[in-house]
Amino acid sequence: MPNTSLAVPESALRAIRKLIAEQGYKPGESLPSQRDLAVLLG
């Protein structure tokens, strides 16, 4: 059986990194709240 415990966190990390790249967030700039990220990323 494959270890899927990292699948969701890894997927979330990739989605957040993609959002940062696409939206042009700068170092030190705040990201959307956890709730807003959940809505944005599904």
C-alpha positions, 0 to 999 in steps of 0.5 A: 500500500503506498504512503498517501499521508504526504499527498494532500500536504504536497498537493497543497504546497504545490498549489500555493507555490503556483498561486504565488508565482501566478499572482506575483506575491513579493517576499514579505507580502501577506498571502490570503487567509487560510479560509480564502486559500481554501476557497481559491484552491478548492 
